[in-house]
Amino acid sequence: MIQSVVQEALEEGGFEVEVASSGEQAQKLLAEPQRFRAVLTDINLGRDRMDGWDVGRIARETDPSFPVVYMTGDSAAEWASRGVPNSLLITKPFAPSQVVAAIAQLLNNAAPGATPGA
C-alpha cells in the first residue's frame, strides 16, 4: 500500500517511476544505471535477502554520488553510521509529499537546474 501511495505522489510530482518489489528486482533494474536519476528504497525489505542498504550500495557502484532516499520505520541512528553523502532518510510515518520533496532536493543539489522526470 505504501508503495502505490508513494508512486502516485511521485508521478503527480512530475517524476517517472519504475517500481521494484524486491531487492533482487531493484538490482536487475539498476544494471542500467543511466536509466535512473535517483533511488528510493525502504531499508527493511521484509523477507528479501537484500536490504535497502544493499540497494543503495548497488545504485552507487557506477556513480558514488548517485542520489538515494532511504525510508525506515526504525531509528535513524543506523543511517548516521551507514548513510552516505547525497542521501536522505525519511522516517515512517511520513507524508508522501516528503518523499517528493526529498528526491527533488537531492536532484537539485546534484544538478542545478534539474527538473522532475528529466
C-alpha positions as CSV (number, residue, x, y, z in Angstrom):
1,M,0.0,0.0,0.0
2,I,2.8,2.5,0.9
3,Q,4.4,1.6,-2.4
4,S,1.4,2.6,-4.5
5,V,0.8,5.8,-2.5
6,V,4.4,6.9,-2.9
7,Q,4.4,6.0,-6.6
8,E,1.3,8.1,-7.2
9,A,2.7,11.1,-5.3
10,L,6.0,11.0,-7.3
11,E,4.1,10.7,-10.6
12,E,1.9,13.6,-9.6
13,G,5.1,15.5,-8.7
14,G,6.3,15.0,-12.3
15,F,8.6,12.1,-11.8
16,E,8.7,9.0,-13.9
17,V,8.7,6.0,-11.6
18,E,9.9,2.4,-12.0
19,V,8.9,0.1,-9.2
20,A,10.8,-2.9,-7.9
21,S,9.1,-5.1,-5.4
22,S,12.3,-6.8,-4.1
23,G,16.0,-6.1,-3.7
24,E,16.8,-8.6,-6.5
25,Q,14.4,-6.8,-8.9
26,A,15.9,-3.5,-8.0
27,Q,19.4,-4.9,-8.7
28,K,18.3,-6.0,-12.1
29,L,16.8,-2.6,-12.9
30,L,20.0,-0.8,-11.6
31,A,22.1,-2.9,-14.0
32,E,21.2,0.0,-16.4
33,P,22.1,3.0,-14.1
34,Q,21.8,5.6,-16.8
35,R,18.0,4.9,-16.8
36,F,17.6,6.4,-13.4
37,R,18.4,9.7,-11.7
38,A,17.6,8.6,-8.1
39,V,16.6,5.7,-5.9
40,L,14.0,5.5,-3.2
41,T,14.3,2.4,-1.0
42,D,12.9,1.1,2.2
43,I,15.7,-0.1,4.5
44,N,13.7,-3.2,5.6
45,L,12.7,-5.2,2.5
46,G,10.9,-7.8,4.6
47,R,12.0,-11.4,3.9
48,D,14.2,-10.3,1.0
49,R,17.8,-11.5,1.2
50,M,18.8,-7.9,0.4
51,D,18.0,-4.7,2.4
52,G,17.8,-1.1,1.4
53,W,21.4,-0.5,2.3
54,D,22.3,-3.1,-0.4
55,V,20.1,-1.4,-2.9
56,G,21.7,2.0,-2.2
57,R,25.2,0.4,-2.5
58,I,24.3,-1.2,-5.8
59,A,23.0,2.1,-7.1
60,R,26.3,3.8,-6.2
61,E,28.6,1.2,-7.8
62,T,28.7,3.1,-11.0
63,D,28.2,6.6,-9.6
64,P,29.3,7.2,-6.0
65,S,27.3,10.4,-5.8
66,F,24.0,8.8,-7.0
67,P,21.1,10.2,-5.0
68,V,19.4,7.8,-2.6
69,V,16.5,8.3,-0.3
70,Y,16.1,5.7,2.4
71,M,12.8,5.1,4.3
72,T,12.6,3.4,7.6
73,G,10.2,2.7,10.5
74,D,13.2,2.2,12.8
75,S,15.5,4.6,14.4
76,A,17.6,6.9,12.2
77,A,20.7,6.0,14.2
78,E,21.8,3.4,11.7
79,W,21.7,5.9,8.9
80,A,24.1,8.1,10.8
81,S,26.7,5.3,10.5
82,R,25.7,3.8,7.2
83,G,24.3,6.8,5.4
84,V,26.4,8.3,2.6
85,P,26.7,11.7,1.1
86,N,23.9,12.8,-1.2
87,S,21.4,10.6,0.6
88,L,18.4,11.4,2.9
89,L,16.5,9.3,5.4
90,I,12.8,9.7,5.9
91,T,11.2,8.0,9.0
92,K,7.8,6.5,9.0
93,P,5.1,7.6,9.2
94,F,5.6,10.2,6.6
95,A,3.5,12.2,4.2
96,P,4.0,11.2,0.5
97,S,4.9,14.9,-0.2
98,Q,8.0,14.4,2.0
99,V,9.3,11.8,-0.5
100,V,8.7,14.1,-3.4
101,A,10.5,16.9,-1.7
102,A,13.4,14.7,-0.7
103,I,14.0,13.4,-4.2
104,A,13.6,16.9,-5.7
105,Q,16.1,18.3,-3.1
106,L,18.7,15.6,-3.9
107,L,18.3,16.1,-7.7
108,N,18.5,19.8,-7.4
109,N,21.6,19.6,-5.2
110,A,23.2,17.2,-7.7
111,A,22.5,19.1,-10.8
112,P,21.4,22.8,-10.6
113,G,18.5,23.4,-13.0
114,A,17.4,19.8,-13.0
115,T,13.7,19.2,-13.4
116,P,11.5,16.3,-12.3
117,G,11.3,13.4,-14.7
118,A,14.1,14.8,-16.9
